[in-house]
Amino acid sequence: MCLSTIYRGSVEQDNLLMKNVRMISCRDGKIVLTDLMERELSIKGELDMADLVNGVAVIRETNRQGGDGQ
């Protein structure tokens, strides 16, 4: 079984989104991450990089909501 750790923007501990991801899918313009416990995280963005040998992927968020619209 291959599991991955997913990061936002770059592979840094502060950017960790989810560990033990078993599935990455696209639904309604969003990337949906599903872990071993069937928890889901939905992110509006694009897959930037996936290193399947090392179990790492990076997502670049688009239109991140919050604050002053930046």
PyMOL Python script that loads the backbone (N, CA, C, O; Angstrom):
from pymol import cmd

cmd.read_pdbstr("""\
ATOM      1  N   MET A   1       0.856  -1.178   0.000  1.00  0.00           N
ATOM      2  CA  MET A   1       0.000   0.000   0.000  1.00  0.00           C
ATOM      3  C   MET A   1       0.897   1.235   0.000  1.00  0.00           C
ATOM      4  O   MET A   1       1.857   1.318   0.766  1.00  0.00           O
ATOM      5  N   CYS A   2       0.575   2.183  -0.861  1.00  0.00           N
ATOM      6  CA  CYS A   2       1.333   3.432  -0.935  1.00  0.00           C
ATOM      7  C   CYS A   2       0.512   4.569  -0.347  1.00  0.00           C
ATOM      8  O   CYS A   2      -0.612   4.825  -0.778  1.00  0.00           O
ATOM      9  N   LEU A   3       1.076   5.240   0.630  1.00  0.00           N
ATOM     10  CA  LEU A   3       0.431   6.390   1.249  1.00  0.00           C
ATOM     11  C   LEU A   3       1.301   7.611   1.037  1.00  0.00           C
ATOM     12  O   LEU A   3       2.520   7.501   0.907  1.00  0.00           O
ATOM     13  N   SER A   4       0.675   8.770   1.002  1.00  0.00           N
ATOM     14  CA  SER A   4       1.416  10.002   0.747  1.00  0.00           C
ATOM     15  C   SER A   4       1.139  11.053   1.801  1.00  0.00           C
ATOM     16  O   SER A   4       0.129  11.019   2.504  1.00  0.00           O
ATOM     17  N   THR A   5       2.071  11.988   1.887  1.00  0.00           N
ATOM     18  CA  THR A   5       1.919  13.181   2.709  1.00  0.00           C
ATOM     19  C   THR A   5       1.764  14.343   1.747  1.00  0.00           C
ATOM     20  O   THR A   5       2.541  14.481   0.802  1.00  0.00           O
ATOM     21  N   ILE A   6       0.761  15.182   1.984  1.00  0.00           N
ATOM     22  CA  ILE A   6       0.440  16.266   1.069  1.00  0.00           C
ATOM     23  C   ILE A   6       0.737  17.601   1.731  1.00  0.00           C
ATOM     24  O   ILE A   6       0.402  17.837   2.891  1.00  0.00           O
ATOM     25  N   TYR A   7       1.384  18.475   0.945  1.00  0.00           N
ATOM     26  CA  TYR A   7       1.780  19.792   1.423  1.00  0.00           C
ATOM     27  C   TYR A   7       1.157  20.888   0.570  1.00  0.00           C
ATOM     28  O   TYR A   7       0.785  20.657  -0.580  1.00  0.00           O
ATOM     29  N   ARG A   8       1.046  22.076   1.141  1.00  0.00           N
ATOM     30  CA  ARG A   8       0.566  23.268   0.439  1.00  0.00           C
ATOM     31  C   ARG A   8       1.774  24.098   0.027  1.00  0.00           C
ATOM     32  O   ARG A   8       2.520  24.565   0.888  1.00  0.00           O
ATOM     33  N   GLY A   9       1.979  24.289  -1.266  1.00  0.00           N
ATOM     34  CA  GLY A   9       3.013  25.189  -1.761  1.00  0.00           C
ATOM     35  C   GLY A   9       4.410  24.623  -1.859  1.00  0.00           C
ATOM     36  O   GLY A   9       5.041  24.728  -2.911  1.00  0.00           O
ATOM     37  N   SER A  10       4.916  24.021  -0.786  1.00  0.00           N
ATOM     38  CA  SER A  10       6.262  23.442  -0.785  1.00  0.00           C
ATOM     39  C   SER A  10       6.365  22.403   0.327  1.00  0.00           C
ATOM     40  O   SER A  10       5.574  22.393   1.270  1.00  0.00           O
ATOM     41  N   VAL A  11       7.354  21.539   0.192  1.00  0.00           N
ATOM     42  CA  VAL A  11       7.531  20.454   1.162  1.00  0.00           C
ATOM     43  C   VAL A  11       8.244  21.000   2.398  1.00  0.00           C
ATOM     44  O   VAL A  11       9.465  20.917   2.527  1.00  0.00           O
ATOM     45  N   GLU A  12       7.440  21.557   3.297  1.00  0.00           N
ATOM     46  CA  GLU A  12       7.919  22.072   4.576  1.00  0.00           C
ATOM     47  C   GLU A  12       6.899  21.689   5.642  1.00  0.00           C
ATOM     48  O   GLU A  12       5.698  21.674   5.377  1.00  0.00           O
ATOM     49  N   GLN A  13       7.368  21.385   6.828  1.00  0.00           N
ATOM     50  CA  GLN A  13       6.480  20.928   7.899  1.00  0.00           C
ATOM     51  C   GLN A  13       5.336  21.903   8.175  1.00  0.00           C
ATOM     52  O   GLN A  13       4.220  21.475   8.466  1.00  0.00           O
ATOM     53  N   ASP A  14       5.600  23.201   8.086  1.00  0.00           N
ATOM     54  CA  ASP A  14       4.554  24.200   8.330  1.00  0.00           C
ATOM     55  C   ASP A  14       3.460  24.177   7.269  1.00  0.00           C
ATOM     56  O   ASP A  14       2.378  24.722   7.492  1.00  0.00           O
ATOM     57  N   ASN A  15       3.722  23.555   6.116  1.00  0.00           N
ATOM     58  CA  ASN A  15       2.769  23.517   5.004  1.00  0.00           C
ATOM     59  C   ASN A  15       2.021  22.193   4.905  1.00  0.00           C
ATOM     60  O   ASN A  15       1.321  21.953   3.921  1.00  0.00           O
ATOM     61  N   LEU A  16       2.156  21.342   5.898  1.00  0.00           N
ATOM     62  CA  LEU A  16       1.516  20.029   5.891  1.00  0.00           C
ATOM     63  C   LEU A  16      -0.006  20.156   5.842  1.00  0.00           C
ATOM     64  O   LEU A  16      -0.606  20.854   6.658  1.00  0.00           O
ATOM     65  N   LEU A  17      -0.616  19.480   4.885  1.00  0.00           N
ATOM     66  CA  LEU A  17      -2.085  19.463   4.791  1.00  0.00           C
ATOM     67  C   LEU A  17      -2.668  18.176   5.365  1.00  0.00           C
ATOM     68  O   LEU A  17      -3.610  18.213   6.156  1.00  0.00           O
ATOM     69  N   MET A  18      -2.100  17.033   4.961  1.00  0.00           N
ATOM     70  CA  MET A  18      -2.661  15.758   5.406  1.00  0.00           C
ATOM     71  C   MET A  18      -1.622  14.658   5.247  1.00  0.00           C
ATOM     72  O   MET A  18      -0.864  14.638   4.278  1.00  0.00           O
ATOM     73  N   LYS A  19      -1.598  13.742   6.216  1.00  0.00           N
ATOM     74  CA  LYS A  19      -0.730  12.566   6.162  1.00  0.00           C
ATOM     75  C   LYS A  19      -1.567  11.340   5.848  1.00  0.00           C
ATOM     76  O   LYS A  19      -2.794  11.371   5.940  1.00  0.00           O
ATOM     77  N   ASN A  20      -0.898  10.268   5.481  1.00  0.00           N
ATOM     78  CA  ASN A  20      -1.528   8.972   5.219  1.00  0.00           C
ATOM     79  C   ASN A  20      -2.642   9.066   4.172  1.00  0.00           C
ATOM     80  O   ASN A  20      -3.693   8.440   4.307  1.00  0.00           O
ATOM     81  N   VAL A  21      -2.390   9.860   3.131  1.00  0.00           N
ATOM     82  CA  VAL A  21      -3.381  10.020   2.058  1.00  0.00           C
ATOM     83  C   VAL A  21      -3.329   8.799   1.159  1.00  0.00           C
ATOM     84  O   VAL A  21      -2.270   8.419   0.659  1.00  0.00           O
ATOM     85  N   ARG A  22      -4.489   8.192   0.962  1.00  0.00           N
ATOM     86  CA  ARG A  22      -4.576   7.003   0.127  1.00  0.00           C
ATOM     87  C   ARG A  22      -5.147   7.311  -1.244  1.00  0.00           C
ATOM     88  O   ARG A  22      -4.969   6.537  -2.184  1.00  0.00           O
ATOM     89  N   MET A  23      -5.850   8.466  -1.365  1.00  0.00           N
ATOM     90  CA  MET A  23      -6.464   8.802  -2.644  1.00  0.00           C
ATOM     91  C   MET A  23      -6.466  10.308  -2.861  1.00  0.00           C
ATOM     92  O   MET A  23      -6.744  11.085  -1.947  1.00  0.00           O
ATOM     93  N   ILE A  24      -6.147  10.707  -4.099  1.00  0.00           N
ATOM     94  CA  ILE A  24      -6.262  12.095  -4.525  1.00  0.00           C
ATOM     95  C   ILE A  24      -7.190  12.095  -5.729  1.00  0.00           C
ATOM     96  O   ILE A  24      -6.940  11.406  -6.718  1.00  0.00           O
ATOM     97  N   SER A  25      -8.259  12.869  -5.637  1.00  0.00           N
ATOM     98  CA  SER A  25      -9.199  12.941  -6.751  1.00  0.00           C
ATOM     99  C   SER A  25      -9.581  14.392  -7.015  1.00  0.00           C
ATOM    100  O   SER A  25      -9.303  15.277  -6.207  1.00  0.00           O
ATOM    101  N   CYS A  26     -10.215  14.619  -8.147  1.00  0.00           N
ATOM    102  CA  CYS A  26     -10.689  15.954  -8.508  1.00  0.00           C
ATOM    103  C   CYS A  26     -12.206  15.914  -8.582  1.00  0.00           C
ATOM    104  O   CYS A  26     -12.795  15.036  -9.212  1.00  0.00           O
ATOM    105  N   ARG A  27     -12.825  16.893  -7.919  1.00  0.00           N
ATOM    106  CA  ARG A  27     -14.285  16.937  -7.881  1.00  0.00           C
ATOM    107  C   ARG A  27     -14.729  18.390  -7.812  1.00  0.00           C
ATOM    108  O   ARG A  27     -14.302  19.126  -6.923  1.00  0.00           O
ATOM    109  N   ASP A  28     -15.581  18.811  -8.739  1.00  0.00           N
ATOM    110  CA  ASP A  28     -16.145  20.162  -8.744  1.00  0.00           C
ATOM    111  C   ASP A  28     -15.071  21.248  -8.690  1.00  0.00           C
ATOM    112  O   ASP A  28     -15.221  22.236  -7.971  1.00  0.00           O
ATOM    113  N   GLY A  29     -13.989  21.066  -9.448  1.00  0.00           N
ATOM    114  CA  GLY A  29     -12.935  22.064  -9.496  1.00  0.00           C
ATOM    115  C   GLY A  29     -12.038  22.094  -8.277  1.00  0.00           C
ATOM    116  O   GLY A  29     -11.269  23.039  -8.098  1.00  0.00           O
ATOM    117  N   LYS A  30     -12.120  21.079  -7.436  1.00  0.00           N
ATOM    118  CA  LYS A  30     -11.297  21.015  -6.229  1.00  0.00           C
ATOM    119  C   LYS A  30     -10.529  19.709  -6.189  1.00  0.00           C
ATOM    120  O   LYS A  30     -10.937  18.714  -6.788  1.00  0.00           O
ATOM    121  N   ILE A  31      -9.419  19.724  -5.481  1.00  0.00           N
ATOM    122  CA  ILE A  31      -8.667  18.502  -5.219  1.00  0.00           C
ATOM    123  C   ILE A  31      -9.164  17.942  -3.897  1.00  0.00           C
ATOM    124  O   ILE A  31      -9.218  18.652  -2.892  1.00  0.00           O
ATOM    125  N   VAL A  32      -9.525  16.669  -3.903  1.00  0.00           N
ATOM    126  CA  VAL A  32     -10.054  16.026  -2.701  1.00  0.00           C
ATOM    127  C   VAL A  32      -9.053  14.972  -2.238  1.00  0.00           C
ATOM    128  O   VAL A  32      -8.717  14.047  -2.977  1.00  0.00           O
ATOM    129  N   LEU A  33      -8.586  15.128  -1.004  1.00  0.00           N
ATOM    130  CA  LEU A  33      -7.659  14.190  -0.388  1.00  0.00           C
ATOM    131  C   LEU A  33      -8.431  13.295   0.565  1.00  0.00           C
ATOM    132  O   LEU A  33      -9.261  13.775   1.336  1.00  0.00           O
ATOM    133  N   THR A  34      -8.161  11.996   0.517  1.00  0.00           N
ATOM    134  CA  THR A  34      -8.814  11.039   1.411  1.00  0.00           C
ATOM    135  C   THR A  34      -7.731  10.233   2.111  1.00  0.00           C
ATOM    136  O   THR A  34      -6.846   9.673   1.464  1.00  0.00           O
ATOM    137  N   ASP A  35      -7.806  10.177   3.456  1.00  0.00           N
ATOM    138  CA  ASP A  35      -6.788   9.433   4.197  1.00  0.00           C
ATOM    139  C   ASP A  35      -7.277   8.035   4.557  1.00  0.00           C
ATOM    140  O   ASP A  35      -8.378   7.639   4.174  1.00  0.00           O
ATOM    141  N   LEU A  36      -6.468   7.300   5.282  1.00  0.00           N
ATOM    142  CA  LEU A  36      -6.796   5.922   5.664  1.00  0.00           C
ATOM    143  C   LEU A  36      -8.070   5.798   6.485  1.00  0.00           C
ATOM    144  O   LEU A  36      -8.752   4.775   6.424  1.00  0.00           O
ATOM    145  N   MET A  37      -8.392   6.824   7.244  1.00  0.00           N
ATOM    146  CA  MET A  37      -9.582   6.792   8.088  1.00  0.00           C
ATOM    147  C   MET A  37     -10.817   7.342   7.368  1.00  0.00           C
ATOM    148  O   MET A  37     -11.847   7.595   7.992  1.00  0.00           O
ATOM    149  N   GLU A  38     -10.701   7.524   6.045  1.00  0.00           N
ATOM    150  CA  GLU A  38     -11.785   8.030   5.196  1.00  0.00           C
ATOM    151  C   GLU A  38     -12.124   9.500   5.448  1.00  0.00           C
ATOM    152  O   GLU A  38     -13.180   9.973   5.027  1.00  0.00           O
ATOM    153  N   ARG A  39     -11.233  10.227   6.136  1.00  0.00           N
ATOM    154  CA  ARG A  39     -11.421  11.671   6.293  1.00  0.00           C
ATOM    155  C   ARG A  39     -11.086  12.323   4.964  1.00  0.00           C
ATOM    156  O   ARG A  39     -10.162  11.897   4.271  1.00  0.00           O
ATOM    157  N   GLU A  40     -11.841  13.363   4.609  1.00  0.00           N
ATOM    158  CA  GLU A  40     -11.609  14.069   3.360  1.00  0.00           C
ATOM    159  C   GLU A  40     -11.257  15.523   3.613  1.00  0.00           C
ATOM    160  O   GLU A  40     -11.755  16.149   4.549  1.00  0.00           O
ATOM    161  N   LEU A  41     -10.391  16.045   2.760  1.00  0.00           N
ATOM    162  CA  LEU A  41     -10.029  17.453   2.769  1.00  0.00           C
ATOM    163  C   LEU A  41     -10.135  17.933   1.331  1.00  0.00           C
ATOM    164  O   LEU A  41      -9.521  17.361   0.431  1.00  0.00           O
ATOM    165  N   SER A  42     -10.916  18.983   1.121  1.00  0.00           N
ATOM    166  CA  SER A  42     -11.147  19.517  -0.215  1.00  0.00           C
ATOM    167  C   SER A  42     -10.453  20.864  -0.345  1.00  0.00           C
ATOM    168  O   SER A  42     -10.637  21.746   0.494  1.00  0.00           O
ATOM    169  N   ILE A  43      -9.646  21.025  -1.409  1.00  0.00           N
ATOM    170  CA  ILE A  43      -8.851  22.234  -1.595  1.00  0.00           C
ATOM    171  C   ILE A  43      -9.002  22.722  -3.019  1.00  0.00           C
ATOM    172  O   ILE A  43      -8.872  21.949  -3.968  1.00  0.00           O
ATOM    173  N   LYS A  44      -9.276  24.010  -3.165  1.00  0.00           N
ATOM    174  CA  LYS A  44      -9.317  24.592  -4.499  1.00  0.00           C
ATOM    175  C   LYS A  44      -7.878  24.881  -4.908  1.00  0.00           C
ATOM    176  O   LYS A  44      -7.226  25.751  -4.330  1.00  0.00           O
ATOM    177  N   GLY A  45      -7.386  24.156  -5.899  1.00  0.00           N
ATOM    178  CA  GLY A  45      -6.007  24.330  -6.309  1.00  0.00           C
ATOM    179  C   GLY A  45      -5.627  23.392  -7.423  1.00  0.00           C
ATOM    180  O   GLY A  45      -6.475  22.777  -8.069  1.00  0.00           O
ATOM    181  N   GLU A  46      -4.321  23.298  -7.634  1.00  0.00           N
ATOM    182  CA  GLU A  46      -3.769  22.459  -8.691  1.00  0.00           C
ATOM    183  C   GLU A  46      -2.666  21.590  -8.113  1.00  0.00           C
ATOM    184  O   GLU A  46      -1.951  21.999  -7.198  1.00  0.00           O
ATOM    185  N   LEU A  47      -2.539  20.403  -8.651  1.00  0.00           N
ATOM    186  CA  LEU A  47      -1.437  19.539  -8.257  1.00  0.00           C
ATOM    187  C   LEU A  47      -0.159  20.112  -8.851  1.00  0.00           C
ATOM    188  O   LEU A  47      -0.042  20.237 -10.070  1.00  0.00           O
ATOM    189  N   ASP A  48       0.789  20.455  -8.008  1.00  0.00           N
ATOM    190  CA  ASP A  48       2.044  21.056  -8.452  1.00  0.00           C
ATOM    191  C   ASP A  48       3.102  19.983  -8.683  1.00  0.00           C
ATOM    192  O   ASP A  48       3.869  20.059  -9.644  1.00  0.00           O
ATOM    193  N   MET A  49       3.145  18.967  -7.789  1.00  0.00           N
ATOM    194  CA  MET A  49       4.154  17.937  -7.886  1.00  0.00           C
ATOM    195  C   MET A  49       3.688  16.702  -7.130  1.00  0.00           C
ATOM    196  O   MET A  49       3.070  16.807  -6.070  1.00  0.00           O
ATOM    197  N   ALA A  50       3.987  15.532  -7.682  1.00  0.00           N
ATOM    198  CA  ALA A  50       3.714  14.281  -6.986  1.00  0.00           C
ATOM    199  C   ALA A  50       4.922  13.369  -7.142  1.00  0.00           C
ATOM    200  O   ALA A  50       5.257  12.961  -8.254  1.00  0.00           O
ATOM    201  N   ASP A  51       5.573  13.050  -6.035  1.00  0.00           N
ATOM    202  CA  ASP A  51       6.702  12.136  -6.006  1.00  0.00           C
ATOM    203  C   ASP A  51       6.183  10.843  -5.387  1.00  0.00           C
ATOM    204  O   ASP A  51       6.189  10.689  -4.165  1.00  0.00           O
ATOM    205  N   LEU A  52       5.741   9.929  -6.218  1.00  0.00           N
ATOM    206  CA  LEU A  52       5.085   8.727  -5.720  1.00  0.00           C
ATOM    207  C   LEU A  52       6.062   7.727  -5.111  1.00  0.00           C
ATOM    208  O   LEU A  52       5.663   6.909  -4.282  1.00  0.00           O
ATOM    209  N   VAL A  53       7.312   7.775  -5.497  1.00  0.00           N
ATOM    210  CA  VAL A  53       8.317   6.897  -4.896  1.00  0.00           C
ATOM    211  C   VAL A  53       8.531   7.264  -3.432  1.00  0.00           C
ATOM    212  O   VAL A  53       8.650   6.390  -2.573  1.00  0.00           O
ATOM    213  N   ASN A  54       8.578   8.573  -3.156  1.00  0.00           N
ATOM    214  CA  ASN A  54       8.805   9.036  -1.785  1.00  0.00           C
ATOM    215  C   ASN A  54       7.517   9.377  -1.037  1.00  0.00           C
ATOM    216  O   ASN A  54       7.569   9.777   0.126  1.00  0.00           O
ATOM    217  N   GLY A  55       6.370   9.225  -1.685  1.00  0.00           N
ATOM    218  CA  GLY A  55       5.093   9.445  -1.006  1.00  0.00           C
ATOM    219  C   GLY A  55       4.827  10.886  -0.617  1.00  0.00           C
ATOM    220  O   GLY A  55       4.355  11.161   0.486  1.00  0.00           O
ATOM    221  N   VAL A  56       5.134  11.816  -1.532  1.00  0.00           N
ATOM    222  CA  VAL A  56       4.966  13.242  -1.257  1.00  0.00           C
ATOM    223  C   VAL A  56       4.277  13.903  -2.447  1.00  0.00           C
ATOM    224  O   VAL A  56       4.575  13.591  -3.600  1.00  0.00           O
ATOM    225  N   ALA A  57       3.359  14.812  -2.159  1.00  0.00           N
ATOM    226  CA  ALA A  57       2.733  15.616  -3.218  1.00  0.00           C
ATOM    227  C   ALA A  57       2.578  17.043  -2.707  1.00  0.00           C
ATOM    228  O   ALA A  57       2.462  17.283  -1.505  1.00  0.00           O
ATOM    229  N   VAL A  58       2.578  17.986  -3.651  1.00  0.00           N
ATOM    230  CA  VAL A  58       2.429  19.403  -3.321  1.00  0.00           C
ATOM    231  C   VAL A  58       1.267  19.963  -4.122  1.00  0.00           C
ATOM    232  O   VAL A  58       1.156  19.742  -5.328  1.00  0.00           O
ATOM    233  N   ILE A  59       0.399  20.695  -3.422  1.00  0.00           N
ATOM    234  CA  ILE A  59      -0.754  21.344  -4.051  1.00  0.00           C
ATOM    235  C   ILE A  59      -0.559  22.849  -3.979  1.00  0.00           C
ATOM    236  O   ILE A  59      -0.217  23.393  -2.929  1.00  0.00           O
ATOM    237  N   ARG A  60      -0.777  23.506  -5.091  1.00  0.00           N
ATOM    238  CA  ARG A  60      -0.727  24.972  -5.146  1.00  0.00           C
ATOM    239  C   ARG A  60      -2.170  25.455  -5.083  1.00  0.00           C
ATOM    240  O   ARG A  60      -2.951  25.208  -6.002  1.00  0.00           O
ATOM    241  N   GLU A  61      -2.521  26.138  -4.008  1.00  0.00           N
ATOM    242  CA  GLU A  61      -3.894  26.624  -3.831  1.00  0.00           C
ATOM    243  C   GLU A  61      -4.187  27.778  -4.776  1.00  0.00           C
ATOM    244  O   GLU A  61      -3.309  28.577  -5.103  1.00  0.00           O
ATOM    245  N   THR A  62      -5.450  27.847  -5.209  1.00  0.00           N
ATOM    246  CA  THR A  62      -5.926  28.961  -6.012  1.00  0.00           C
ATOM    247  C   THR A  62      -7.142  29.551  -5.322  1.00  0.00           C
ATOM    248  O   THR A  62      -7.951  28.822  -4.748  1.00  0.00           O
ATOM    249  N   ASN A  63      -7.273  30.865  -5.376  1.00  0.00           N
ATOM    250  CA  ASN A  63      -8.423  31.554  -4.778  1.00  0.00           C
ATOM    251  C   ASN A  63      -8.624  31.186  -3.326  1.00  0.00           C
ATOM    252  O   ASN A  63      -9.737  30.864  -2.909  1.00  0.00           O
ATOM    253  N   ARG A  64      -7.553  31.232  -2.555  1.00  0.00           N
ATOM    254  CA  ARG A  64      -7.650  30.934  -1.118  1.00  0.00           C
ATOM    255  C   ARG A  64      -8.476  32.001  -0.445  1.00  0.00           C
ATOM    256  O   ARG A  64      -8.195  33.190  -0.595  1.00  0.00           O
ATOM    257  N   GLN A  65      -9.483  31.600   0.289  1.00  0.00           N
ATOM    258  CA  GLN A  65     -10.377  32.549   0.951  1.00  0.00           C
ATOM    259  C   GLN A  65      -9.767  33.020   2.256  1.00  0.00           C
ATOM    260  O   GLN A  65      -9.012  32.304   2.913  1.00  0.00           O
ATOM    261  N   GLY A  66     -10.118  34.246   2.611  1.00  0.00           N
ATOM    262  CA  GLY A  66      -9.709  34.742   3.904  1.00  0.00           C
ATOM    263  C   GLY A  66      -9.288  36.191   3.841  1.00  0.00           C
ATOM    264  O   GLY A  66      -9.086  36.749   2.762  1.00  0.00           O
ATOM    265  N   GLY A  67      -9.159  36.788   4.993  1.00  0.00           N
ATOM    266  CA  GLY A  67      -8.628  38.135   5.186  1.00  0.00           C
ATOM    267  C   GLY A  67      -9.121  39.180   4.230  1.00  0.00           C
ATOM    268  O   GLY A  67     -10.319  39.439   4.115  1.00  0.00           O
ATOM    269  N   ASP A  68      -8.162  39.783   3.537  1.00  0.00           N
ATOM    270  CA  ASP A  68      -8.464  40.929   2.697  1.00  0.00           C
ATOM    271  C   ASP A  68      -8.503  40.585   1.205  1.00  0.00           C
ATOM    272  O   ASP A  68      -8.335  41.465   0.362  1.00  0.00           O
ATOM    273  N   GLY A  69      -8.721  39.323   0.883  1.00  0.00           N
ATOM    274  CA  GLY A  69      -8.872  38.917  -0.496  1.00  0.00           C
ATOM    275  C   GLY A  69      -7.563  38.686  -1.232  1.00  0.00           C
ATOM    276  O   GLY A  69      -7.554  38.590  -2.459  1.00  0.00           O
ATOM    277  N   GLN A  70      -6.457  38.596  -0.503  1.00  0.00           N
ATOM    278  CA  GLN A  70      -5.170  38.341  -1.132  1.00  0.00           C
ATOM    279  C   GLN A  70      -4.955  36.870  -1.353  1.00  0.00           C
ATOM    280  O   GLN A  70      -3.916  36.469  -1.877  1.00  0.00           O
TER     281      GLN A  70
END
""", "prot")
cmd.dss("prot")
cmd.show_as("cartoon", "prot")
cmd.util.cbc("prot")
cmd.orient("prot")
